Amino acid sequence: MIRAGLIALTAAALLTAGCKTFDFVGSKGPTITTVSTTPPGALVTVEGFGECLSPCTIELDAPRNITVAKAGYNPQRFVLEPGKKKVDIMLELSAPTTDVDADTLPDLPGAP
């Protein structure tokens, strides 16, 4: 009964609060981890618990599956272990390129 109330309270807090900190209650005591990305503003999803925009803090007491995603960048998935104080994630562009394909450029009006 207490556990159901705790789950409902946690869900309500996640729905009404800003996406900054997640509390995962356990026997060993939670640790707080700061998740930062380059570039910032990536969506950090904690499987089964919620999400936040980086940089953000996550409080956990057990390993959790994490997905970090941002439009135009390759998503990254990993397990976040308790005890880490800070995690820095460098996102890679989905299709980085330095070349310009002249065949795909449109014709400009008045160009010869």
N, CA, C and O atoms as a Tinker XYZ file with bonds, in Angstrom:
   448  protein
     1  N      0.818000   -1.180000    0.000000    73     2
     2  CA     0.000000    0.000000    0.000000    64     1     3
     3  C      0.869000    1.255000    0.000000    63     2     4     5
     4  O      0.608000    2.198000   -0.746000    81     3
     5  N      1.905000    1.260000    0.842000    73     3     6
     6  CA     2.808000    2.409000    0.907000    64     5     7
     7  C      3.554000    2.546000   -0.418000    63     6     8     9
     8  O      3.747000    3.657000   -0.912000    81     7
     9  N      3.970000    1.429000   -0.986000    73     7    10
    10  CA     4.702000    1.461000   -2.258000    64     9    11
    11  C      3.830000    2.045000   -3.366000    63    10    12    13
    12  O      4.318000    2.839000   -4.169000    81    11
    13  N      2.549000    1.671000   -3.429000    73    11    14
    14  CA     1.645000    2.209000   -4.451000    64    13    15
    15  C      1.494000    3.712000   -4.271000    63    14    16    17
    16  O      1.470000    4.455000   -5.252000    81    15
    17  N      1.393000    4.166000   -3.027000    73    15    18
    18  CA     1.301000    5.599000   -2.759000    64    17    19
    19  C      2.557000    6.329000   -3.170000    63    18    20    21
    20  O      2.490000    7.430000   -3.717000    81    19
    21  N      3.713000    5.722000   -2.910000    73    19    22
    22  CA     4.995000    6.313000   -3.288000    64    21    23
    23  C      5.116000    6.415000   -4.805000    63    22    24    25
    24  O      5.601000    7.418000   -5.327000    81    23
    25  N      4.678000    5.381000   -5.506000    73    23    26
    26  CA     4.721000    5.398000   -6.974000    64    25    27
    27  C      3.802000    6.482000   -7.507000    63    26    28    29
    28  O      4.182000    7.218000   -8.417000    81    27
    29  N      2.593000    6.595000   -6.956000    73    27    30
    30  CA     1.651000    7.629000   -7.402000    64    29    31
    31  C      2.197000    9.015000   -7.112000    63    30    32    33
    32  O      2.073000    9.914000   -7.944000    81    31
    33  N      2.801000    9.204000   -5.941000    73    31    34
    34  CA     3.381000   10.494000   -5.584000    64    33    35
    35  C      4.539000   10.852000   -6.506000    63    34    36    37
    36  O      4.647000   11.996000   -6.947000    81    35
    37  N      5.401000    9.890000   -6.801000    73    35    38
    38  CA     6.522000   10.118000   -7.710000    64    37    39
    39  C      6.018000   10.467000   -9.100000    63    38    40    41
    40  O      6.538000   11.389000   -9.728000    81    39
    41  N      5.015000    9.750000   -9.592000    73    39    42
    42  CA     4.455000   10.038000  -10.920000    64    41    43
    43  C      3.851000   11.427000  -10.954000    63    42    44    45
    44  O      4.038000   12.153000  -11.930000    81    43
    45  N      3.137000   11.811000   -9.917000    73    43    46
    46  CA     2.540000   13.143000   -9.866000    64    45    47
    47  C      3.620000   14.214000   -9.843000    63    46    48    49
    48  O      3.483000   15.248000  -10.498000    81    47
    49  N      4.682000   13.979000   -9.102000    73    47    50
    50  CA     5.775000   14.954000   -9.038000    64    49    51
    51  C      6.444000   15.106000  -10.390000    63    50    52    53
    52  O      6.787000   16.219000  -10.788000    81    51
    53  N      6.636000   14.008000  -11.102000    73    51    54
    54  CA     7.257000   14.072000  -12.425000    64    53    55
    55  C      6.380000   14.808000  -13.420000    63    54    56    57
    56  O      6.888000   15.523000  -14.283000    81    55
    57  N      5.071000   14.643000  -13.310000    73    55    58
    58  CA     4.161000   15.287000  -14.250000    64    57    59
    59  C      4.001000   16.778000  -13.972000    63    58    60    61
    60  O      3.766000   17.551000  -14.900000    81    59
    61  N      4.121000   17.193000  -12.726000    73    59    62
    62  CA     3.873000   18.583000  -12.391000    64    61    63
    63  C      5.134000   19.400000  -12.198000    63    62    64    65
    64  O      5.073000   20.628000  -12.257000    81    63
    65  N      6.255000   18.780000  -11.975000    73    63    66
    66  CA     7.491000   19.518000  -11.716000    64    65    67
    67  C      8.286000   19.686000  -13.001000    63    66    68    69
    68  O      8.034000   19.010000  -13.998000    81    67
    69  N      9.248000   20.597000  -12.960000    73    67    70
    70  CA    10.161000   20.761000  -14.086000    64    69    71
    71  C     11.028000   19.525000  -14.219000    63    70    72    73
    72  O     11.212000   18.785000  -13.253000    81    71
    73  N     11.552000   19.302000  -15.387000    73    71    74
    74  CA    12.340000   18.098000  -15.653000    64    73    75
    75  C     13.775000   18.307000  -15.207000    63    74    76    77
    76  O     14.663000   18.471000  -16.044000    81    75
    77  N     14.014000   18.305000  -13.927000    73    75    78
    78  CA    15.358000   18.527000  -13.420000    64    77    79
    79  C     15.904000   17.325000  -12.662000    63    78    80    81
    80  O     17.027000   16.900000  -12.933000    81    79
    81  N     15.153000   16.764000  -11.726000    73    79    82
    82  CA    15.667000   15.692000  -10.882000    64    81    83
    83  C     14.648000   14.570000  -10.785000    63    82    84    85
    84  O     13.447000   14.813000  -10.664000    81    83
    85  N     15.146000   13.325000  -10.840000    73    83    86
    86  CA    14.300000   12.157000  -10.672000    64    85    87
    87  C     14.732000   11.444000   -9.408000    63    86    88    89
    88  O     15.929000   11.265000   -9.179000    81    87
    89  N     13.794000   11.039000   -8.593000    73    87    90
    90  CA    14.099000   10.320000   -7.359000    64    89    91
    91  C     13.751000    8.855000   -7.530000    63    90    92    93
    92  O     12.613000    8.515000   -7.852000    81    91
    93  N     14.732000    7.986000   -7.316000    73    91    94
    94  CA    14.525000    6.555000   -7.385000    64    93    95
    95  C     14.868000    6.005000   -6.013000    63    94    96    97
    96  O     16.043000    5.946000   -5.650000    81    95
    97  N     13.873000    5.603000   -5.249000    73    95    98
    98  CA    14.053000    5.200000   -3.865000    64    97    99
    99  C     14.542000    3.760000   -3.809000    63    98   100   101
   100  O     14.049000    2.899000   -4.537000    81    99
   101  N     15.504000    3.507000   -2.950000    73    99   102
   102  CA    16.032000    2.160000   -2.804000    64   101   103
   103  C     16.702000    1.971000   -1.462000    63   102   104   105
   104  O     16.728000    2.886000   -0.640000    81   103
   105  N     17.241000    0.794000   -1.239000    73   103   106
   106  CA    17.791000    0.461000    0.069000    64   105   107
   107  C     19.182000    1.038000    0.307000    63   106   108   109
   108  O     19.533000    1.288000    1.460000    81   107
   109  N     19.986000    1.260000   -0.723000    73   107   110
   110  CA    21.356000    1.729000   -0.535000    64   109   111
   111  C     21.449000    3.248000   -0.491000    63   110   112   113
   112  O     22.512000    3.784000   -0.177000    81   111
   113  N     20.399000    3.933000   -0.788000    73   111   114
   114  CA    20.433000    5.388000   -0.811000    64   113   115
   115  C     20.794000    5.889000   -2.198000    63   114   116   117
   116  O     21.728000    5.379000   -2.817000    81   115
   117  N     20.078000    6.861000   -2.684000    73   115   118
   118  CA    20.294000    7.363000   -4.037000    64   117   119
   119  C     21.539000    8.236000   -4.155000    63   118   120   121
   120  O     21.999000    8.821000   -3.174000    81   119
   121  N     22.067000    8.312000   -5.352000    73   119   122
   122  CA    23.161000    9.228000   -5.658000    64   121   123
   123  C     22.686000   10.141000   -6.790000    63   122   124   125
   124  O     21.841000    9.765000   -7.603000    81   123
   125  N     23.245000   11.331000   -6.820000    73   123   126
   126  CA    22.858000   12.306000   -7.834000    64   125   127
   127  C     23.930000   12.362000   -8.909000    63   126   128   129
   128  O     25.119000   12.479000   -8.614000    81   127
   129  N     23.493000   12.276000  -10.159000    73   127   130
   130  CA    24.384000   12.342000  -11.304000    64   129   131
   131  C     23.951000   13.502000  -12.186000    63   130   132   133
   132  O     22.765000   13.651000  -12.481000    81   131
   133  N     24.900000   14.322000  -12.608000    73   131   134
   134  CA    24.629000   15.393000  -13.549000    64   133   135
   135  C     24.939000   14.875000  -14.949000    63   134   136   137
   136  O     26.031000   14.368000  -15.205000    81   135
   137  N     23.971000   15.008000  -15.854000    73   135   138
   138  CA    24.150000   14.571000  -17.244000    64   137   139
   139  C     24.246000   15.824000  -18.107000    63   138   140   141
   140  O     23.309000   16.620000  -18.168000    81   139
   141  N     25.390000   15.993000  -18.777000    73   139   142
   142  CA    25.616000   17.121000  -19.673000    64   141   143
   143  C     25.895000   16.586000  -21.065000    63   142   144   145
   144  O     26.483000   15.516000  -21.222000    81   143
   145  N     25.469000   17.340000  -22.084000    73   143   146
   146  CA    25.724000   16.943000  -23.467000    64   145   147
   147  C     26.326000   18.109000  -24.237000    63   146   148   149
   148  O     26.118000   19.276000  -23.907000    81   147
   149  N     27.072000   17.759000  -25.264000    73   147   150
   150  CA    27.568000   18.742000  -26.221000    64   149   151
   151  C     27.036000   18.332000  -27.569000    63   150   152   153
   152  O     27.445000   17.297000  -28.094000    81   151
   153  N     26.122000   19.117000  -28.164000    73   151   154
   154  CA    25.551000   20.364000  -27.678000    64   153   155
   155  C     24.508000   20.109000  -26.593000    63   154   156   157
   156  O     23.969000   19.007000  -26.483000    81   155
   157  N     24.225000   21.151000  -25.783000    73   155   158
   158  CA    23.211000   20.999000  -24.731000    64   157   159
   159  C     21.805000   20.933000  -25.328000    63   158   160   161
   160  O     21.611000   21.189000  -26.517000    81   159
   161  N     20.842000   20.592000  -24.499000    73   159   162
   162  CA    19.452000   20.557000  -24.942000    64   161   163
   163  C     18.999000   19.216000  -25.477000    63   162   164   165
   164  O     17.938000   19.127000  -26.096000    81   163
   165  N     19.787000   18.160000  -25.250000    73   163   166
   166  CA    19.387000   16.824000  -25.688000    64   165   167
   167  C     18.365000   16.249000  -24.711000    63   166   168   169
   168  O     18.373000   16.574000  -23.523000    81   167
   169  N     17.497000   15.399000  -25.221000    73   167   170
   170  CA    16.501000   14.736000  -24.392000    64   169   171
   171  C     17.142000   13.516000  -23.731000    63   170   172   173
   172  O     17.615000   12.609000  -24.417000    81   171
   173  N     17.157000   13.499000  -22.415000    73   171   174
   174  CA    17.710000   12.388000  -21.634000    64   173   175
   175  C     16.519000   11.597000  -21.101000    63   174   176   177
   176  O     15.736000   12.114000  -20.304000    81   175
   177  N     16.380000   10.346000  -21.535000    73   175   178
   178  CA    15.261000    9.514000  -21.119000    64   177   179
   179  C     15.771000    8.412000  -20.197000    63   178   180   181
   180  O     16.669000    7.650000  -20.555000    81   179
   181  N     15.186000    8.342000  -19.007000    73   179   182
   182  CA    15.497000    7.285000  -18.051000    64   181   183
   183  C     14.397000    6.251000  -18.216000    63   182   184   185
   184  O     13.244000    6.502000  -17.863000    81   183
   185  N     14.753000    5.080000  -18.754000    73   183   186
   186  CA    13.763000    4.063000  -19.099000    64   185   187
   187  C     12.841000    3.755000  -17.933000    63   186   188   189
   188  O     13.276000    3.359000  -16.851000    81   187
   189  N     11.550000    3.952000  -18.188000    73   187   190
   190  CA    10.536000    3.622000  -17.200000    64   189   191
   191  C     10.293000    4.674000  -16.135000    63   190   192   193
   192  O      9.446000    4.472000  -15.265000    81   191
   193  N     11.015000    5.805000  -16.173000    73   191   194
   194  CA    10.869000    6.795000  -15.114000    64   193   195
   195  C     10.552000    8.194000  -15.606000    63   194   196   197
   196  O      9.747000    8.875000  -14.969000    81   195
   197  N     11.129000    8.660000  -16.689000    73   195   198
   198  CA    10.869000   10.022000  -17.154000    64   197   199
   199  C     11.982000   10.536000  -18.028000    63   198   200   201
   200  O     12.842000    9.782000  -18.484000    81   199
   201  N     11.953000   11.836000  -18.256000    73   199   202
   202  CA    12.941000   12.445000  -19.132000    64   201   203
   203  C     13.203000   13.881000  -18.703000    63   202   204   205
   204  O     12.417000   14.480000  -17.970000    81   203
   205  N     14.335000   14.428000  -19.178000    73   203   206
   206  CA    14.704000   15.810000  -18.913000    64   205   207
   207  C     15.568000   16.296000  -20.067000    63   206   208   209
   208  O     16.032000   15.496000  -20.879000    81   207
   209  N     15.784000   17.605000  -20.141000    73   207   210
   210  CA    16.661000   18.178000  -21.154000    64   209   211
   211  C     18.003000   18.477000  -20.513000    63   210   212   213
   212  O     18.070000   19.028000  -19.414000    81   211
   213  N     19.080000   18.106000  -21.212000    73   211   214
   214  CA    20.422000   18.325000  -20.670000    64   213   215
   215  C     20.788000   19.802000  -20.729000    63   214   216   217
   216  O     20.381000   20.506000  -21.654000    81   215
   217  N     21.548000   20.271000  -19.754000    73   215   218
   218  CA    22.063000   19.529000  -18.606000    64   217   219
   219  C     20.977000   19.361000  -17.539000    63   218   220   221
   220  O     20.164000   20.257000  -17.310000    81   219
   221  N     20.986000   18.205000  -16.903000    73   219   222
   222  CA    20.012000   17.929000  -15.850000    64   221   223
   223  C     20.630000   16.970000  -14.844000    63   222   224   225
   224  O     21.686000   16.386000  -15.087000    81   223
   225  N     19.954000   16.818000  -13.711000    73   223   226
   226  CA    20.431000   15.894000  -12.688000    64   225   227
   227  C     19.446000   14.749000  -12.546000    63   226   228   229
   228  O     18.234000   14.919000  -12.677000    81   227
   229  N     20.002000   13.584000  -12.275000    73   227   230
   230  CA    19.194000   12.381000  -12.089000    64   229   231
   231  C     19.630000   11.750000  -10.776000    63   230   232   233
   232  O     20.823000   11.571000  -10.528000    81   231
   233  N     18.666000   11.420000   -9.950000    73   231   234
   234  CA    18.944000   10.769000   -8.681000    64   233   235
   235  C     18.540000    9.310000   -8.810000    63   234   236   237
   236  O     17.384000    9.009000   -9.105000    81   235
   237  N     19.498000    8.388000   -8.587000    73   235   238
   238  CA    19.181000    6.970000   -8.727000    64   237   239
   239  C     19.984000    6.121000   -7.774000    63   238   240   241
   240  O     21.024000    6.541000   -7.265000    81   239
   241  N     19.486000    4.912000   -7.537000    73   239   242
   242  CA    20.150000    3.995000   -6.623000    64   241   243
   243  C     20.415000    2.638000   -7.254000    63   242   244   245
   244  O     20.921000    1.731000   -6.592000    81   243
   245  N     20.079000    2.496000   -8.522000    73   243   246
   246  CA    20.295000    1.238000   -9.240000    64   245   247
   247  C     20.634000    1.581000  -10.689000    63   246   248   249
   248  O     20.291000    2.666000  -11.158000    81   247
   249  N     21.304000    0.670000  -11.406000    73   247   250
   250  CA    21.592000    0.931000  -12.819000    64   249   251
   251  C     20.298000    1.148000  -13.600000    63   250   252   253
   252  O     19.317000    0.431000  -13.401000    81   251
   253  N     20.302000    2.134000  -14.483000    73   251   254
   254  CA    19.134000    2.462000  -15.301000    64   253   255
   255  C     19.548000    2.608000  -16.759000    63   254   256   257
   256  O     20.623000    3.130000  -17.057000    81   255
   257  N     18.685000    2.141000  -17.673000    73   255   258
   258  CA    18.916000    2.337000  -19.097000    64   257   259
   259  C     18.604000    3.788000  -19.444000    63   258   260   261
   260  O     17.544000    4.308000  -19.095000    81   259
   261  N     19.536000    4.430000  -20.130000    73   259   262
   262  CA    19.428000    5.844000  -20.481000    64   261   263
   263  C     19.532000    5.972000  -22.007000    63   262   264   265
   264  O     20.342000    5.299000  -22.643000    81   263
   265  N     18.703000    6.842000  -22.577000    73   263   266
   266  CA    18.803000    7.191000  -23.992000    64   265   267
   267  C     18.973000    8.704000  -24.070000    63   266   268   269
   268  O     18.234000    9.455000  -23.433000    81   267
   269  N     19.954000    9.143000  -24.858000    73   267   270
   270  CA    20.199000   10.563000  -25.063000    64   269   271
   271  C     20.004000   10.835000  -26.546000    63   270   272   273
   272  O     20.654000   10.209000  -27.383000    81   271
   273  N     19.102000   11.775000  -26.880000    73   271   274
   274  CA    18.781000   12.032000  -28.289000    64   273   275
   275  C     18.561000   13.518000  -28.526000    63   274   276   277
   276  O     18.044000   14.239000  -27.672000    81   275
   277  N     18.967000   13.948000  -29.706000    73   275   278
   278  CA    18.744000   15.329000  -30.149000    64   277   279
   279  C     18.590000   15.299000  -31.660000    63   278   280   281
   280  O     19.306000   14.567000  -32.344000    81   279
   281  N     17.663000   16.088000  -32.184000    73   279   282
   282  CA    17.421000   16.124000  -33.628000    64   281   283
   283  C     18.714000   16.448000  -34.369000    63   282   284   285
   284  O     19.422000   17.392000  -34.019000    81   283
   285  N     19.014000   15.651000  -35.401000    73   283   286
   286  CA    20.213000   15.850000  -36.203000    64   285   287
   287  C     21.440000   15.128000  -35.682000    63   286   288   289
   288  O     22.502000   15.191000  -36.301000    81   287
   289  N     21.311000   14.436000  -34.544000    73   287   290
   290  CA    22.444000   13.733000  -33.927000    64   289   291
   291  C     22.088000   12.270000  -33.712000    63   290   292   293
   292  O     20.915000   11.922000  -33.574000    81   291
   293  N     23.110000   11.413000  -33.684000    73   291   294
   294  CA    22.893000    9.990000  -33.434000    64   293   295
   295  C     22.504000    9.791000  -31.966000    63   294   296   297
   296  O     23.176000   10.310000  -31.075000    81   295
   297  N     21.424000    9.043000  -31.708000    73   295   298
   298  CA    21.063000    8.774000  -30.306000    64   297   299
   299  C     22.098000    7.849000  -29.660000    63   298   300   301
   300  O     22.732000    7.035000  -30.331000    81   299
   301  N     22.249000    7.992000  -28.367000    73   299   302
   302  CA    23.165000    7.133000  -27.621000    64   301   303
   303  C     22.386000    6.444000  -26.513000    63   302   304   305
   304  O     21.575000    7.065000  -25.826000    81   303
   305  N     22.644000    5.157000  -26.349000    73   303   306
   306  CA    21.993000    4.367000  -25.305000    64   305   307
   307  C     23.073000    3.724000  -24.445000    63   306   308   309
   308  O     24.069000    3.211000  -24.955000    81   307
   309  N     22.859000    3.760000  -23.137000    73   307   310
   310  CA    23.819000    3.146000  -22.224000    64   309   311
   311  C     23.154000    2.937000  -20.874000    63   310   312   313
   312  O     22.032000    3.388000  -20.642000    81   311
   313  N     23.858000    2.249000  -19.992000    73   311   314
   314  CA    23.371000    2.023000  -18.634000    64   313   315
   315  C     24.105000    3.003000  -17.726000    63   314   316   317
   316  O     25.335000    3.052000  -17.710000    81   315
   317  N     23.340000    3.773000  -16.981000    73   315   318
   318  CA    23.921000    4.723000  -16.035000    64   317   319
   319  C     23.963000    4.063000  -14.666000    63   318   320   321
   320  O     22.932000    3.667000  -14.121000    81   319
   321  N     25.159000    3.952000  -14.121000    73   319   322
   322  CA    25.369000    3.302000  -12.824000    64   321   323
   323  C     25.303000    4.334000  -11.704000    63   322   324   325
   324  O     25.753000    5.465000  -11.885000    81   323
   325  N     24.754000    3.967000  -10.558000    73   323   326
   326  CA    24.776000    4.880000   -9.418000    64   325   327
   327  C     26.211000    5.136000   -8.978000    63   326   328   329
   328  O     27.087000    4.296000   -9.182000    81   327
   329  N     26.448000    6.281000   -8.383000    73   327   330
   330  CA    27.786000    6.598000   -7.892000    64   329   331
   331  C     28.550000    7.539000   -8.794000    63   330   332   333
   332  O     29.486000    8.194000   -8.335000    81   331
   333  N     28.182000    7.633000  -10.077000    73   331   334
   334  CA    28.840000    8.585000  -10.963000    64   333   335
   335  C     28.303000    9.973000  -10.644000    63   334   336   337
   336  O     27.091000   10.177000  -10.586000    81   335
   337  N     29.195000   10.914000  -10.440000    73   335   338
   338  CA    28.772000   12.272000  -10.097000    64   337   339
   339  C     28.449000   13.097000  -11.335000    63   338   340   341
   340  O     27.571000   13.959000  -11.295000    81   339
   341  N     29.160000   12.836000  -12.447000    73   339   342
   342  CA    28.939000   13.620000  -13.655000    64   341   343
   343  C     29.190000   12.758000  -14.879000    63   342   344   345
   344  O     30.142000   11.979000  -14.924000    81   343
   345  N     28.316000   12.911000  -15.877000    73   343   346
   346  CA    28.472000   12.203000  -17.141000    64   345   347
   347  C     28.413000   13.252000  -18.253000    63   346   348   349
   348  O     27.426000   13.975000  -18.380000    81   347
   349  N     29.477000   13.328000  -19.054000    73   347   350
   350  CA    29.525000   14.238000  -20.196000    64   349   351
   351  C     29.410000   13.413000  -21.470000    63   350   352   353
   352  O     30.164000   12.462000  -21.672000    81   351
   353  N     28.458000   13.784000  -22.331000    73   351   354
   354  CA    28.210000   13.019000  -23.549000    64   353   355
   355  C     28.409000   13.921000  -24.751000    63   354   356   357
   356  O     27.767000   14.966000  -24.858000    81   355
   357  N     29.294000   13.526000  -25.656000    73   355   358
   358  CA    29.544000   14.251000  -26.897000    64   357   359
   359  C     28.675000   13.617000  -27.979000    63   358   360   361
   360  O     28.886000   12.462000  -28.350000    81   359
   361  N     27.698000   14.368000  -28.483000    73   359   362
   362  CA    26.807000   13.851000  -29.518000    64   361   363
   363  C     27.459000   14.014000  -30.890000    63   362   364   365
   364  O     28.130000   15.009000  -31.161000    81   363
   365  N     27.246000   13.012000  -31.750000    73   363   366
   366  CA    27.784000   13.047000  -33.111000    64   365   367
   367  C     26.679000   13.387000  -34.091000    63   366   368   369
   368  O     25.559000   12.893000  -33.966000    81   367
   369  N     26.991000   14.237000  -35.077000    73   367   370
   370  CA    26.019000   14.564000  -36.112000    64   369   371
   371  C     25.595000   13.306000  -36.848000    63   370   372   373
   372  O     26.402000   12.398000  -37.055000    81   371
   373  N     24.332000   13.251000  -37.243000    73   371   374
   374  CA    23.815000   12.080000  -37.954000    64   373   375
   375  C     24.497000   11.896000  -39.303000    63   374   376   377
   376  O     24.865000   10.777000  -39.662000    81   375
   377  N     24.668000   12.979000  -40.054000    73   375   378
   378  CA    25.278000   12.898000  -41.380000    64   377   379
   379  C     26.221000   14.079000  -41.571000    63   378   380   381
   380  O     25.933000   14.983000  -42.356000    81   379
   381  N     27.353000   14.077000  -40.853000    73   379   382
   382  CA    28.271000   15.206000  -41.004000    64   381   383
   383  C     28.858000   15.240000  -42.410000    63   382   384   385
   384  O     29.184000   14.200000  -42.982000    81   383
   385  N     28.989000   16.432000  -42.954000    73   383   386
   386  CA    29.581000   16.589000  -44.277000    64   385   387
   387  C     30.209000   17.959000  -44.403000    63   386   388   389
   388  O     29.748000   18.927000  -43.798000    81   387
   389  N     31.255000   18.032000  -45.186000    73   387   390
   390  CA    31.886000   19.320000  -45.479000    64   389   391
   391  C     31.799000   19.619000  -46.964000    63   390   392   393
   392  O     32.190000   20.699000  -47.405000    81   391
   393  N     31.288000   18.665000  -47.742000    73   391   394
   394  CA    31.192000   18.831000  -49.186000    64   393   395
   395  C     29.848000   19.428000  -49.574000    63   394   396   397
   396  O     28.835000   19.200000  -48.914000    81   395
   397  N     29.861000   20.194000  -50.650000    73   395   398
   398  CA    28.632000   20.717000  -51.224000    64   397   399
   399  C     28.483000   20.078000  -52.589000    63   398   400   401
   400  O     29.398000   20.140000  -53.411000    81   399
   401  N     27.345000   19.467000  -52.834000    73   399   402
   402  CA    27.088000   18.812000  -54.111000    64   401   403
   403  C     26.441000   19.830000  -55.046000    63   402   404   405
   404  O     25.260000   20.148000  -54.905000    81   403
   405  N     27.219000   20.338000  -56.001000    73   403   406
   406  CA    26.731000   21.378000  -56.916000    64   405   407
   407  C     25.582000   20.872000  -57.782000    63   406   408   409
   408  O     24.776000   21.676000  -58.249000    81   407
   409  N     25.486000   19.570000  -58.008000    73   407   410
   410  CA    24.403000   19.027000  -58.859000    64   409   411
   411  C     23.043000   19.136000  -58.177000    63   410   412   413
   412  O     22.019000   19.114000  -58.860000    81   411
   413  N     23.001000   19.253000  -56.848000    73   411   414
   414  CA    21.712000   19.325000  -56.162000    64   413   415
   415  C     21.268000   20.737000  -55.864000    63   414   416   417
   416  O     20.170000   20.944000  -55.348000    81   415
   417  N     22.117000   21.732000  -56.187000    73   415   418
   418  CA    21.727000   23.126000  -55.960000    64   417   419
   419  C     20.750000   23.575000  -57.020000    63   418   420   421
   420  O     20.898000   23.191000  -58.180000    81   419
   421  N     19.763000   24.366000  -56.673000    73   419   422
   422  CA    18.804000   24.847000  -57.672000    64   421   423
   423  C     19.414000   25.922000  -58.563000    63   422   424   425
   424  O     20.361000   26.602000  -58.166000    81   423
   425  N     18.879000   26.070000  -59.750000    73   423   426
   426  CA    19.317000   27.131000  -60.649000    64   425   427
   427  C     18.848000   28.467000  -60.094000    63   426   428   429
   428  O     17.706000   28.600000  -59.654000    81   427
   429  N     19.726000   29.446000  -60.117000    73   427   430
   430  CA    19.374000   30.771000  -59.648000    64   429   431
   431  C     18.841000   31.597000  -60.807000    63   430   432   433
   432  O     19.388000   31.525000  -61.907000    81   431
   433  N     17.793000   32.378000  -60.593000    73   431   434
   434  CA    17.272000   33.215000  -61.669000    64   433   435
   435  C     18.318000   34.223000  -62.132000    63   434   436   437
   436  O     18.991000   34.843000  -61.308000    81   435
   437  N     18.456000   34.388000  -63.425000    73   435   438
   438  CA    19.411000   35.340000  -64.007000    64   437   439
   439  C     20.818000   34.802000  -64.109000    63   438   440   441
   440  O     21.703000   35.514000  -64.582000    81   439
   441  N     21.065000   33.560000  -63.680000    73   439   442
   442  CA    22.413000   32.987000  -63.780000    64   441   443
   443  C     22.623000   32.454000  -65.193000    63   442   444   445
   444  O     21.689000   31.922000  -65.794000    81   443
   445  N     23.825000   32.586000  -65.727000    73   443   446
   446  CA    24.076000   32.094000  -67.086000    64   445   447
   447  C     24.033000   30.604000  -67.236000    63   446   448
   448  O     24.231000   30.088000  -68.337000    81   447
